[in-house]
Amino acid sequence: MFKVRLYGDPVLRVIAKEIDPESLTDEFIKKMSETMYMDDGVGLAAAQIGISERFFMYDAGEKLNVVINPEILERSSEVELGEEGCLSIPDIFEKISRSLKIKAKYFNRQGHEEIRVLEGYEARVFQHEFDHLNGKLFIDYLSTVKRRLLKPKLDEIKRRSAEILKEMRNLSHKRN
Ligand code: NI
């Protein structure tokens, strides 16, 4: 299991780099998906486990999809409001507007290119995870008023985030 990085961790704000689509091992994918499922997550991006690379995984209810170096080729102008949360921002759920339909291109876990049209909930999850690759979080879409209301909760998450980083730093010192 990986440690999930929380809001306030600078790694969540980095624009991630493309990777070799064949570089992810089965063992790594297994460990990352366990991290996602354990926390009841629907999606998990590499940044959320501290890796600044362009890949994420999600399971919108059907199967585990591994998405590498994705591009969103088209987004419908028709949008839909839907509730979102994020493993990196625990216990905050807010309605966010997303394109109802998207056309995406990416490499799957076998390293094969796929072009797919996604709709509804799956399109929402994809857009949310895609944002993570560009250092963007769902709360960035909220109004200033809404964010001000959430500030106490967000500050608490930031505090926990700093603790996690400190713990990890201590661990790596011990190892060296
Ligand atoms: Ni997220």
Backbone and ligand atoms as CSV (ligand in chain L), in Angstrom:
chain,resi,resn,atom,element,x,y,z
A,1,MET,N,N,0.832,-1.204,0.000
A,1,MET,CA,C,0.000,0.000,0.000
A,1,MET,C,C,0.871,1.261,0.000
A,2,PHE,N,N,0.389,2.243,-0.732
A,2,PHE,CA,C,1.092,3.519,-0.743
A,2,PHE,C,C,0.427,4.469,0.257
A,3,LYS,N,N,1.165,5.431,0.668
A,3,LYS,CA,C,0.635,6.499,1.506
A,3,LYS,C,C,-0.032,7.510,0.575
A,4,VAL,N,N,-1.292,7.821,0.827
A,4,VAL,CA,C,-1.974,8.804,-0.020
A,4,VAL,C,C,-1.613,10.214,0.461
A,5,ARG,N,N,-1.128,11.018,-0.480
A,5,ARG,CA,C,-0.736,12.391,-0.164
A,5,ARG,C,C,-1.968,13.272,-0.061
A,6,LEU,N,N,-1.960,14.150,0.911
A,6,LEU,CA,C,-3.123,14.992,1.172
A,6,LEU,C,C,-2.923,16.431,0.709
A,7,TYR,N,N,-4.057,17.089,0.548
A,7,TYR,CA,C,-4.099,18.506,0.196
A,7,TYR,C,C,-3.073,19.295,1.018
A,8,GLY,N,N,-2.296,20.125,0.325
A,8,GLY,CA,C,-1.238,20.868,0.993
A,8,GLY,C,C,0.135,20.331,0.601
A,9,ASP,N,N,0.160,19.079,0.159
A,9,ASP,CA,C,1.406,18.472,-0.303
A,9,ASP,C,C,1.738,19.049,-1.684
A,10,PRO,N,N,2.928,19.650,-1.837
A,10,PRO,CA,C,3.273,20.296,-3.110
A,10,PRO,C,C,3.204,19.358,-4.320
A,11,VAL,N,N,3.368,18.041,-4.107
A,11,VAL,CA,C,3.360,17.095,-5.234
A,11,VAL,C,C,2.009,17.116,-5.961
A,12,LEU,N,N,0.954,17.515,-5.261
A,12,LEU,CA,C,-0.382,17.552,-5.878
A,12,LEU,C,C,-0.550,18.748,-6.816
A,13,ARG,N,N,0.434,19.648,-6.824
A,13,ARG,CA,C,0.339,20.851,-7.654
A,13,ARG,C,C,1.319,20.852,-8.826
A,14,VAL,N,N,1.993,19.738,-9.008
A,14,VAL,CA,C,3.015,19.653,-10.060
A,14,VAL,C,C,2.386,19.226,-11.391
A,15,ILE,N,N,2.865,19.799,-12.491
A,15,ILE,CA,C,2.459,19.307,-13.806
A,15,ILE,C,C,3.332,18.093,-14.109
A,16,ALA,N,N,2.672,16.934,-14.175
A,16,ALA,CA,C,3.399,15.668,-14.262
A,16,ALA,C,C,3.993,15.430,-15.648
A,17,LYS,N,N,4.996,14.552,-15.694
A,17,LYS,CA,C,5.696,14.244,-16.954
A,17,LYS,C,C,5.200,12.943,-17.568
A,18,GLU,N,N,5.275,12.888,-18.879
A,18,GLU,CA,C,4.875,11.658,-19.580
A,18,GLU,C,C,5.836,10.521,-19.225
A,19,ILE,N,N,5.315,9.297,-19.343
A,19,ILE,CA,C,6.172,8.142,-19.051
A,19,ILE,C,C,6.159,7.162,-20.229
A,20,ASP,N,N,7.066,6.220,-20.171
A,20,ASP,CA,C,7.056,5.123,-21.124
A,20,ASP,C,C,5.828,4.266,-20.798
A,21,PRO,N,N,4.886,4.136,-21.752
A,21,PRO,CA,C,3.623,3.432,-21.461
A,21,PRO,C,C,3.805,1.988,-21.007
A,22,GLU,N,N,4.989,1.433,-21.225
A,22,GLU,CA,C,5.187,0.035,-20.827
A,22,GLU,C,C,5.969,-0.104,-19.529
A,23,SER,N,N,6.160,1.022,-18.839
A,23,SER,CA,C,7.050,0.975,-17.676
A,23,SER,C,C,6.378,0.537,-16.372
A,24,LEU,N,N,5.033,0.489,-16.337
A,24,LEU,CA,C,4.374,0.132,-15.079
A,24,LEU,C,C,4.286,-1.385,-14.925
A,25,THR,N,N,4.841,-1.892,-13.839
A,25,THR,CA,C,4.815,-3.345,-13.625
A,25,THR,C,C,3.469,-3.766,-13.021
A,26,ASP,N,N,3.141,-5.047,-13.189
A,26,ASP,CA,C,1.907,-5.592,-12.609
A,26,ASP,C,C,1.894,-5.409,-11.099
A,27,GLU,N,N,3.051,-5.597,-10.514
A,27,GLU,CA,C,3.169,-5.492,-9.060
A,27,GLU,C,C,2.848,-4.067,-8.590
A,28,PHE,N,N,3.369,-3.099,-9.337
A,28,PHE,CA,C,3.114,-1.698,-8.998
A,28,PHE,C,C,1.623,-1.370,-9.134
A,29,ILE,N,N,1.032,-1.819,-10.234
A,29,ILE,CA,C,-0.388,-1.543,-10.480
A,29,ILE,C,C,-1.255,-2.183,-9.391
A,30,LYS,N,N,-0.875,-3.384,-8.999
A,30,LYS,CA,C,-1.613,-4.081,-7.943
A,30,LYS,C,C,-1.560,-3.279,-6.640
A,31,LYS,N,N,-0.366,-2.832,-6.293
A,31,LYS,CA,C,-0.188,-2.082,-5.050
A,31,LYS,C,C,-0.969,-0.757,-5.090
A,32,MET,N,N,-0.936,-0.103,-6.247
A,32,MET,CA,C,-1.641,1.181,-6.376
A,32,MET,C,C,-3.152,0.970,-6.325
A,33,SER,N,N,-3.644,-0.094,-6.975
A,33,SER,CA,C,-5.097,-0.332,-6.965
A,33,SER,C,C,-5.558,-0.734,-5.562
A,34,GLU,N,N,-4.731,-1.459,-4.834
A,34,GLU,CA,C,-5.086,-1.796,-3.444
A,34,GLU,C,C,-5.228,-0.538,-2.604
A,35,THR,N,N,-4.335,0.411,-2.860
A,35,THR,CA,C,-4.394,1.690,-2.141
A,35,THR,C,C,-5.711,2.408,-2.455
A,36,MET,N,N,-6.091,2.364,-3.720
A,36,MET,CA,C,-7.324,3.033,-4.149
A,36,MET,C,C,-8.560,2.353,-3.558
A,37,TYR,N,N,-8.639,1.039,-3.681
A,37,TYR,CA,C,-9.830,0.311,-3.211
A,37,TYR,C,C,-9.939,0.344,-1.683
A,38,MET,N,N,-8.807,0.279,-1.016
A,38,MET,CA,C,-8.810,0.260,0.452
A,38,MET,C,C,-9.487,1.509,1.013
A,39,ASP,N,N,-9.258,2.639,0.353
A,39,ASP,CA,C,-9.853,3.890,0.819
A,39,ASP,C,C,-11.192,4.181,0.145
A,40,ASP,N,N,-11.779,3.169,-0.504
A,40,ASP,CA,C,-13.055,3.337,-1.204
A,40,ASP,C,C,-12.980,4.387,-2.300
A,41,GLY,N,N,-11.814,4.500,-2.909
A,41,GLY,CA,C,-11.659,5.491,-3.970
A,41,GLY,C,C,-12.159,4.952,-5.294
A,42,VAL,N,N,-12.588,5.864,-6.148
A,42,VAL,CA,C,-13.036,5.519,-7.491
A,42,VAL,C,C,-11.880,5.733,-8.476
A,43,GLY,N,N,-10.964,6.612,-8.092
A,43,GLY,CA,C,-9.822,6.901,-8.946
A,43,GLY,C,C,-8.634,7.306,-8.108
A,44,LEU,N,N,-7.451,7.097,-8.680
A,44,LEU,CA,C,-6.226,7.498,-7.977
A,44,LEU,C,C,-5.178,7.876,-9.023
A,45,ALA,N,N,-4.648,9.086,-8.892
A,45,ALA,CA,C,-3.625,9.543,-9.830
A,45,ALA,C,C,-2.247,9.397,-9.195
A,46,ALA,N,N,-1.228,9.260,-10.051
A,46,ALA,CA,C,0.140,9.033,-9.578
A,46,ALA,C,C,0.575,10.096,-8.562
A,47,ALA,N,N,0.190,11.348,-8.824
A,47,ALA,CA,C,0.566,12.441,-7.911
A,47,ALA,C,C,0.124,12.155,-6.487
A,48,GLN,N,N,-1.008,11.471,-6.365
A,48,GLN,CA,C,-1.569,11.222,-5.034
A,48,GLN,C,C,-0.768,10.204,-4.226
A,49,ILE,N,N,0.136,9.505,-4.920
A,49,ILE,CA,C,1.060,8.651,-4.164
A,49,ILE,C,C,2.495,9.184,-4.329
A,50,GLY,N,N,2.581,10.457,-4.678
A,50,GLY,CA,C,3.872,11.138,-4.673
A,50,GLY,C,C,4.704,10.991,-5.932
A,51,ILE,N,N,4.057,10.569,-7.027
A,51,ILE,CA,C,4.798,10.358,-8.269
A,51,ILE,C,C,4.320,11.359,-9.327
A,52,SER,N,N,5.250,12.199,-9.815
A,52,SER,CA,C,4.872,13.235,-10.781
A,52,SER,C,C,4.947,12.710,-12.211
A,53,GLU,N,N,4.100,11.731,-12.497
A,53,GLU,CA,C,4.057,11.150,-13.835
A,53,GLU,C,C,2.618,11.087,-14.306
A,54,ARG,N,N,2.480,11.075,-15.665
A,54,ARG,CA,C,1.124,11.192,-16.230
A,54,ARG,C,C,0.429,9.837,-16.347
A,55,PHE,N,N,-0.055,9.351,-15.230
A,55,PHE,CA,C,-0.921,8.176,-15.271
A,55,PHE,C,C,-1.854,8.170,-14.068
A,56,PHE,N,N,-2.977,7.505,-14.267
A,56,PHE,CA,C,-3.917,7.331,-13.166
A,56,PHE,C,C,-4.688,6.051,-13.391
A,57,MET,N,N,-5.439,5.649,-12.387
A,57,MET,CA,C,-6.322,4.490,-12.544
A,57,MET,C,C,-7.682,4.852,-12.008
A,58,TYR,N,N,-8.693,4.177,-12.495
A,58,TYR,CA,C,-10.026,4.416,-11.944
A,58,TYR,C,C,-10.880,3.178,-12.163
A,59,ASP,N,N,-11.910,3.077,-11.347
A,59,ASP,CA,C,-12.898,2.017,-11.494
A,59,ASP,C,C,-14.250,2.665,-11.220
A,60,ALA,N,N,-14.953,2.929,-12.305
A,60,ALA,CA,C,-16.251,3.615,-12.182
A,60,ALA,C,C,-17.376,2.604,-11.982
A,61,GLY,N,N,-17.018,1.390,-11.572
A,61,GLY,CA,C,-18.040,0.398,-11.262
A,61,GLY,C,C,-17.968,-0.846,-12.125
A,62,GLU,N,N,-17.181,-0.780,-13.216
A,62,GLU,CA,C,-17.113,-1.932,-14.126
A,62,GLU,C,C,-15.823,-2.706,-14.008
A,63,LYS,N,N,-14.717,-1.970,-14.170
A,63,LYS,CA,C,-13.423,-2.636,-14.072
A,63,LYS,C,C,-12.335,-1.609,-13.800
A,64,LEU,N,N,-11.176,-2.118,-13.468
A,64,LEU,CA,C,-10.038,-1.230,-13.240
A,64,LEU,C,C,-9.466,-0.794,-14.588
A,65,ASN,N,N,-9.378,0.501,-14.778
A,65,ASN,CA,C,-8.769,1.048,-15.986
A,65,ASN,C,C,-7.476,1.758,-15.605
A,66,VAL,N,N,-6.407,1.429,-16.312
A,66,VAL,CA,C,-5.148,2.134,-16.114
A,66,VAL,C,C,-4.965,3.052,-17.317
A,67,VAL,N,N,-4.744,4.311,-17.047
A,67,VAL,CA,C,-4.704,5.335,-18.087
A,67,VAL,C,C,-3.349,6.027,-18.064
A,68,ILE,N,N,-2.609,5.883,-19.165
A,68,ILE,CA,C,-1.244,6.407,-19.229
A,68,ILE,C,C,-1.121,7.474,-20.323
A,69,ASN,N,N,-0.451,8.560,-20.006
A,69,ASN,CA,C,-0.239,9.693,-20.930
A,69,ASN,C,C,-1.531,10.109,-21.655
A,70,PRO,N,N,-2.605,10.361,-20.925
A,70,PRO,CA,C,-3.876,10.655,-21.590
A,70,PRO,C,C,-3.941,12.050,-22.207
A,71,GLU,N,N,-4.804,12.129,-23.215
A,71,GLU,CA,C,-5.162,13.430,-23.790
A,71,GLU,C,C,-6.672,13.454,-23.867
A,72,ILE,N,N,-7.264,14.582,-23.602
A,72,ILE,CA,C,-8.710,14.714,-23.840
A,72,ILE,C,C,-8.859,15.441,-25.170
A,73,LEU,N,N,-9.344,14.716,-26.161
A,73,LEU,CA,C,-9.404,15.247,-27.532
A,73,LEU,C,C,-10.611,16.154,-27.728
A,74,GLU,N,N,-11.714,15.785,-27.103
A,74,GLU,CA,C,-12.945,16.582,-27.217
A,74,GLU,C,C,-13.690,16.564,-25.900
A,75,ARG,N,N,-14.330,17.691,-25.606
A,75,ARG,CA,C,-15.206,17.765,-24.434
A,75,ARG,C,C,-16.528,18.348,-24.895
A,76,SER,N,N,-17.627,17.750,-24.496
A,76,SER,CA,C,-18.923,18.281,-24.899
A,76,SER,C,C,-19.152,19.629,-24.218
A,77,SER,N,N,-19.861,20.513,-24.919
A,77,SER,CA,C,-20.186,21.790,-24.273
A,77,SER,C,C,-21.310,21.578,-23.259
A,78,GLU,N,N,-22.024,20.474,-23.429
A,78,GLU,CA,C,-23.063,20.146,-22.458
A,78,GLU,C,C,-22.397,19.677,-21.163
A,79,VAL,N,N,-22.778,20.297,-20.071
A,79,VAL,CA,C,-22.166,19.940,-18.785
A,79,VAL,C,C,-23.215,19.417,-17.815
A,80,GLU,N,N,-22.713,18.840,-16.736
A,80,GLU,CA,C,-23.596,18.262,-15.729
A,80,GLU,C,C,-22.978,18.524,-14.355
A,81,LEU,N,N,-23.816,18.824,-13.391
A,81,LEU,CA,C,-23.345,18.989,-12.011
A,81,LEU,C,C,-23.372,17.634,-11.319
A,82,GLY,N,N,-22.326,17.306,-10.608
A,82,GLY,CA,C,-22.314,16.036,-9.878
A,82,GLY,C,C,-21.382,16.129,-8.694
A,83,GLU,N,N,-21.666,15.344,-7.668
A,83,GLU,CA,C,-20.863,15.405,-6.462
A,83,GLU,C,C,-19.514,14.719,-6.658
A,84,GLU,N,N,-18.458,15.366,-6.175
A,84,GLU,CA,C,-17.125,14.777,-6.238
A,84,GLU,C,C,-16.430,14.832,-4.888
A,85,GLY,N,N,-15.563,13.868,-4.705
A,85,GLY,CA,C,-14.675,13.864,-3.555
A,85,GLY,C,C,-13.309,13.472,-4.069
A,86,CYS,N,N,-12.334,13.408,-3.178
A,86,CYS,CA,C,-10.978,13.071,-3.610
A,86,CYS,C,C,-10.248,12.455,-2.423
A,87,LEU,N,N,-9.517,11.376,-2.661
A,87,LEU,CA,C,-8.797,10.712,-1.570
A,87,LEU,C,C,-7.784,11.657,-0.916
A,88,SER,N,N,-7.351,12.675,-1.661
A,88,SER,CA,C,-6.380,13.621,-1.120
A,88,SER,C,C,-7.040,14.761,-0.347
A,89,ILE,N,N,-8.382,14.810,-0.413
A,89,ILE,CA,C,-9.130,15.854,0.309
A,89,ILE,C,C,-10.264,15.164,1.057
A,90,PRO,N,N,-9.916,14.359,2.070
A,90,PRO,CA,C,-10.927,13.510,2.709
A,90,PRO,C,C,-12.087,14.284,3.337
A,91,ASP,N,N,-13.256,13.680,3.256
A,91,ASP,CA,C,-14.471,14.187,3.904
A,91,ASP,C,C,-15.013,15.500,3.345
A,92,ILE,N,N,-14.569,15.863,2.160
A,92,ILE,CA,C,-15.167,17.032,1.518
A,92,ILE,C,C,-15.789,16.561,0.201
A,93,PHE,N,N,-17.062,16.847,0.044
A,93,PHE,CA,C,-17.788,16.454,-1.166
A,93,PHE,C,C,-18.537,17.675,-1.663
A,94,GLU,N,N,-18.336,18.005,-2.926
A,94,GLU,CA,C,-18.978,19.198,-3.469
A,94,GLU,C,C,-19.439,18.936,-4.892
A,95,LYS,N,N,-20.475,19.671,-5.293
A,95,LYS,CA,C,-20.990,19.554,-6.652
A,95,LYS,C,C,-20.104,20.338,-7.612
A,96,ILE,N,N,-19.671,19.652,-8.662
A,96,ILE,CA,C,-18.761,20.242,-9.646
A,96,ILE,C,C,-19.371,20.044,-11.036
A,97,SER,N,N,-19.184,21.037,-11.881
A,97,SER,CA,C,-19.693,20.957,-13.243
A,97,SER,C,C,-18.622,20.347,-14.168
A,98,ARG,N,N,-19.021,19.317,-14.931
A,98,ARG,CA,C,-18.076,18.667,-15.855
A,98,ARG,C,C,-18.768,18.407,-17.184
A,99,SER,N,N,-17.977,18.304,-18.245
A,99,SER,CA,C,-18.537,17.917,-19.539
A,99,SER,C,C,-19.195,16.548,-19.411
A,100,LEU,N,N,-20.349,16.426,-20.035
A,100,LEU,CA,C,-21.119,15.194,-19.964
A,100,LEU,C,C,-20.431,14.069,-20.747
A,101,LYS,N,N,-19.744,14.486,-21.809
A,101,LYS,CA,C,-19.156,13.514,-22.719
A,101,LYS,C,C,-17.757,13.988,-23.117
A,102,ILE,N,N,-16.823,13.042,-23.168
A,102,ILE,CA,C,-15.480,13.399,-23.640
A,102,ILE,C,C,-14.957,12.312,-24.586
A,103,LYS,N,N,-13.998,12.719,-25.405
A,103,LYS,CA,C,-13.295,11.746,-26.230
A,103,LYS,C,C,-11.850,11.778,-25.766
A,104,ALA,N,N,-11.344,10.619,-25.354
A,104,ALA,CA,C,-10.005,10.580,-24.773
A,104,ALA,C,C,-9.108,9.585,-25.489
A,105,LYS,N,N,-7.830,9.904,-25.492
A,105,LYS,CA,C,-6.815,9.015,-26.072
A,105,LYS,C,C,-5.782,8.752,-24.993
A,106,TYR,N,N,-5.400,7.498,-24.827
A,106,TYR,CA,C,-4.393,7.177,-23.812
A,106,TYR,C,C,-3.793,5.804,-24.095
A,107,PHE,N,N,-2.789,5.454,-23.348
A,107,PHE,CA,C,-2.231,4.103,-23.417
A,107,PHE,C,C,-2.765,3.309,-22.236
A,108,ASN,N,N,-3.152,2.069,-22.489
A,108,ASN,CA,C,-3.634,1.217,-21.397
A,108,ASN,C,C,-2.452,0.482,-20.757
A,109,ARG,N,N,-2.762,-0.389,-19.805
A,109,ARG,CA,C,-1.666,-1.022,-19.053
A,109,ARG,C,C,-0.832,-1.974,-19.890
A,110,GLN,N,N,-1.378,-2.415,-21.021
A,110,GLN,CA,C,-0.591,-3.253,-21.934
A,110,GLN,C,C,0.288,-2.388,-22.851
A,111,GLY,N,N,0.145,-1.073,-22.724
A,111,GLY,CA,C,0.929,-0.175,-23.571
A,111,GLY,C,C,0.301,0.048,-24.933
A,112,HIS,N,N,-0.990,-0.324,-25.066
A,112,HIS,CA,C,-1.695,-0.120,-26.334
A,112,HIS,C,C,-2.484,1.180,-26.300
A,113,GLU,N,N,-2.502,1.863,-27.446
A,113,GLU,CA,C,-3.249,3.114,-27.510
A,113,GLU,C,C,-4.741,2.841,-27.633
A,114,GLU,N,N,-5.524,3.580,-26.881
A,114,GLU,CA,C,-6.984,3.467,-26.964
A,114,GLU,C,C,-7.564,4.843,-27.208
A,115,ILE,N,N,-8.597,4.892,-28.049
A,115,ILE,CA,C,-9.372,6.129,-28.208
A,115,ILE,C,C,-10.795,5.783,-27.840
A,116,ARG,N,N,-11.329,6.437,-26.827
A,116,ARG,CA,C,-12.665,6.080,-26.339
A,116,ARG,C,C,-13.527,7.311,-26.084
A,117,VAL,N,N,-14.822,7.112,-26.257
A,117,VAL,CA,C,-15.787,8.148,-25.890
A,117,VAL,C,C,-16.372,7.745,-24.544
A,118,LEU,N,N,-16.288,8.636,-23.584
A,118,LEU,CA,C,-16.800,8.354,-22.241
A,118,LEU,C,C,-17.947,9.297,-21.925
A,119,GLU,N,N,-18.886,8.788,-21.159
A,119,GLU,CA,C,-20.062,9.595,-20.829
A,119,GLU,C,C,-20.394,9.524,-19.352
A,120,GLY,N,N,-21.131,10.525,-18.900
A,120,GLY,CA,C,-21.703,10.516,-17.559
A,120,GLY,C,C,-20.663,10.377,-16.464
A,121,TYR,N,N,-20.930,9.445,-15.548
A,121,TYR,CA,C,-20.080,9.287,-14.368
A,121,TYR,C,C,-18.631,8.953,-14.729
A,122,GLU,N,N,-18.457,8.059,-15.708
A,122,GLU,CA,C,-17.094,7.684,-16.102
A,122,GLU,C,C,-16.340,8.883,-16.675
A,123,ALA,N,N,-17.038,9.705,-17.464
A,123,ALA,CA,C,-16.416,10.912,-18.024
A,123,ALA,C,C,-16.025,11.871,-16.902
A,124,ARG,N,N,-16.862,11.954,-15.885
A,124,ARG,CA,C,-16.571,12.809,-14.726
A,124,ARG,C,C,-15.308,12.337,-14.004
A,125,VAL,N,N,-15.251,11.032,-13.729
A,125,VAL,CA,C,-14.093,10.479,-13.015
A,125,VAL,C,C,-12.819,10.732,-13.840
A,126,PHE,N,N,-12.905,10.497,-15.132
A,126,PHE,CA,C,-11.749,10.677,-16.012
A,126,PHE,C,C,-11.267,12.136,-15.951
A,127,GLN,N,N,-12.197,13.069,-16.031
A,127,GLN,CA,C,-11.827,14.494,-16.012
A,127,GLN,C,C,-11.205,14.887,-14.673
A,128,HIS,N,N,-11.746,14.328,-13.597
A,128,HIS,CA,C,-11.206,14.605,-12.261
A,128,HIS,C,C,-9.751,14.099,-12.170
A,129,GLU,N,N,-9.536,12.855,-12.600
A,129,GLU,CA,C,-8.190,12.268,-12.513
A,129,GLU,C,C,-7.224,12.963,-13.463
A,130,PHE,N,N,-7.719,13.313,-14.641
A,130,PHE,CA,C,-6.901,14.021,-15.628
A,130,PHE,C,C,-6.390,15.342,-15.037
A,131,ASP,N,N,-7.253,16.038,-14.315
A,131,ASP,CA,C,-6.852,17.293,-13.670
A,131,ASP,C,C,-5.663,17.093,-12.739
A,132,HIS,N,N,-5.636,15.957,-12.044
A,132,HIS,CA,C,-4.526,15.681,-11.117
A,132,HIS,C,C,-3.181,15.708,-11.850
A,133,LEU,N,N,-3.161,15.308,-13.121
A,133,LEU,CA,C,-1.901,15.269,-13.875
A,133,LEU,C,C,-1.383,16.684,-14.142
A,134,ASN,N,N,-2.288,17.651,-14.030
A,134,ASN,CA,C,-1.906,19.041,-14.257
A,134,ASN,C,C,-1.927,19.862,-12.968
A,135,GLY,N,N,-1.853,19.168,-11.858
A,135,GLY,CA,C,-1.774,19.851,-10.570
A,135,GLY,C,C,-3.055,20.533,-10.152
A,136,LYS,N,N,-4.161,20.059,-10.715
A,136,LYS,CA,C,-5.441,20.709,-10.430
A,136,LYS,C,C,-6.327,19.829,-9.561
A,137,LEU,N,N,-7.031,20.442,-8.625
A,137,LEU,CA,C,-7.907,19.715,-7.701
A,137,LEU,C,C,-9.351,20.190,-7.864
A,138,PHE,N,N,-10.300,19.327,-7.513
A,138,PHE,CA,C,-11.705,19.693,-7.761
A,138,PHE,C,C,-12.154,20.926,-6.988
A,139,ILE,N,N,-11.527,21.167,-5.836
A,139,ILE,CA,C,-11.937,22.338,-5.053
A,139,ILE,C,C,-11.535,23.653,-5.735
A,140,ASP,N,N,-10.617,23.565,-6.713
A,140,ASP,CA,C,-10.223,24.773,-7.447
A,140,ASP,C,C,-11.391,25.362,-8.235
A,141,TYR,N,N,-12.399,24.525,-8.506
A,141,TYR,CA,C,-13.549,24.994,-9.290
A,141,TYR,C,C,-14.588,25.704,-8.422
A,142,LEU,N,N,-14.433,25.615,-7.108
A,142,LEU,CA,C,-15.449,26.188,-6.223
A,142,LEU,C,C,-15.335,27.709,-6.153
A,143,SER,N,N,-16.427,28.341,-5.808
A,143,SER,CA,C,-16.429,29.796,-5.667
A,143,SER,C,C,-15.593,30.192,-4.442
A,144,THR,N,N,-15.169,31.444,-4.424
A,144,THR,CA,C,-14.372,31.951,-3.301
A,144,THR,C,C,-15.148,31.805,-1.993
A,145,VAL,N,N,-16.441,32.060,-2.067
A,145,VAL,CA,C,-17.290,31.971,-0.875
A,145,VAL,C,C,-17.288,30.546,-0.330
A,146,LYS,N,N,-17.492,29.608,-1.242
A,146,LYS,CA,C,-17.517,28.200,-0.866
A,146,LYS,C,C,-16.171,27.768,-0.263
A,147,ARG,N,N,-15.106,28.202,-0.874
A,147,ARG,CA,C,-13.781,27.818,-0.382
A,147,ARG,C,C,-13.505,28.421,0.979
A,148,ARG,N,N,-14.033,29.627,1.199
A,148,ARG,CA,C,-13.845,30.264,2.494
A,148,ARG,C,C,-14.569,29.450,3.567
A,149,LEU,N,N,-15.748,28.952,3.213
A,149,LEU,CA,C,-16.517,28.128,4.151
A,149,LEU,C,C,-15.779,26.829,4.490
A,150,LEU,N,N,-15.065,26.307,3.500
A,150,LEU,CA,C,-14.360,25.032,3.698
A,150,LEU,C,C,-12.996,25.203,4.372
A,151,LYS,N,N,-12.570,26.447,4.528
A,151,LYS,CA,C,-11.202,26.712,4.995
A,151,LYS,C,C,-10.815,25.975,6.278
A,152,PRO,N,N,-11.659,25.975,7.309
A,152,PRO,CA,C,-11.258,25.249,8.528
A,152,PRO,C,C,-10.970,23.773,8.263
A,153,LYS,N,N,-11.818,23.132,7.459
A,153,LYS,CA,C,-11.609,21.721,7.117
A,153,LYS,C,C,-10.324,21.547,6.305
A,154,LEU,N,N,-10.120,22.442,5.350
A,154,LEU,CA,C,-8.931,22.355,4.493
A,154,LEU,C,C,-7.652,22.577,5.302
A,155,ASP,N,N,-7.710,23.497,6.260
A,155,ASP,CA,C,-6.541,23.747,7.107
A,155,ASP,C,C,-6.190,22.516,7.925
A,156,GLU,N,N,-7.226,21.804,8.381
A,156,GLU,CA,C,-7.012,20.579,9.157
A,156,GLU,C,C,-6.349,19.508,8.273
A,157,ILE,N,N,-6.813,19.400,7.028
A,157,ILE,CA,C,-6.208,18.427,6.101
A,157,ILE,C,C,-4.741,18.794,5.835
A,158,LYS,N,N,-4.483,20.094,5.667
A,158,LYS,CA,C,-3.112,20.562,5.440
A,158,LYS,C,C,-2.199,20.195,6.603
A,159,ARG,N,N,-2.752,20.280,7.804
A,159,ARG,CA,C,-1.978,19.954,8.994
A,159,ARG,C,C,-1.595,18.468,8.977
A,160,ARG,N,N,-2.591,17.626,8.632
A,160,ARG,CA,C,-2.320,16.179,8.537
A,160,ARG,C,C,-1.321,15.890,7.427
A,161,SER,N,N,-1.461,16.641,6.335
A,161,SER,CA,C,-0.567,16.470,5.190
A,161,SER,C,C,0.883,16.737,5.599
A,162,ALA,N,N,1.091,17.805,6.365
A,162,ALA,CA,C,2.435,18.163,6.822
A,162,ALA,C,C,2.997,17.061,7.720
A,163,GLU,N,N,2.117,16.476,8.536
A,163,GLU,CA,C,2.545,15.384,9.421
A,163,GLU,C,C,3.002,14.163,8.618
A,164,ILE,N,N,2.230,13.833,7.596
A,164,ILE,CA,C,2.584,12.686,6.739
A,164,ILE,C,C,3.956,12.913,6.095
A,165,LEU,N,N,4.165,14.135,5.589
A,165,LEU,CA,C,5.445,14.447,4.944
A,165,LEU,C,C,6.602,14.338,5.933
A,166,LYS,N,N,6.355,14.782,7.152
A,166,LYS,CA,C,7.383,14.739,8.190
A,166,LYS,C,C,7.726,13.272,8.514
A,167,GLU,N,N,6.689,12.471,8.680
A,167,GLU,CA,C,6.880,11.037,8.947
A,167,GLU,C,C,7.712,10.381,7.860
A,168,MET,N,N,7.364,10.712,6.601
A,168,MET,CA,C,8.056,10.073,5.479
A,168,MET,C,C,9.507,10.521,5.431
A,169,ARG,N,N,9.749,11.786,5.758
A,169,ARG,CA,C,11.120,12.306,5.774
A,169,ARG,C,C,11.924,11.579,6.842
A,170,ASN,N,N,11.321,11.389,8.009
A,170,ASN,CA,C,11.998,10.675,9.097
A,170,ASN,C,C,12.345,9.254,8.693
A,171,LEU,N,N,11.379,8.590,8.043
A,171,LEU,CA,C,11.604,7.222,7.587
A,171,LEU,C,C,12.777,7.145,6.632
A,172,SER,N,N,12.839,8.084,5.686
A,172,SER,CA,C,13.892,7.991,4.680
A,172,SER,C,C,15.251,8.312,5.310
A,173,HIS,N,N,15.246,9.154,6.353
A,173,HIS,CA,C,16.519,9.411,7.043
A,173,HIS,C,C,17.028,8.160,7.734
A,174,LYS,N,N,16.079,7.441,8.356
A,174,LYS,CA,C,16.460,6.215,9.056
A,174,LYS,C,C,17.060,5.198,8.091
A,175,ARG,N,N,16.496,5.156,6.907
A,175,ARG,CA,C,16.956,4.184,5.917
A,175,ARG,C,C,18.390,4.511,5.448
A,176,ASN,N,N,18.718,5.816,5.378
A,176,ASN,CA,C,20.033,6.197,4.831
A,176,ASN,C,C,21.180,5.997,5.830
L,1,NI,NI,NI,-8.808,13.243,-6.730
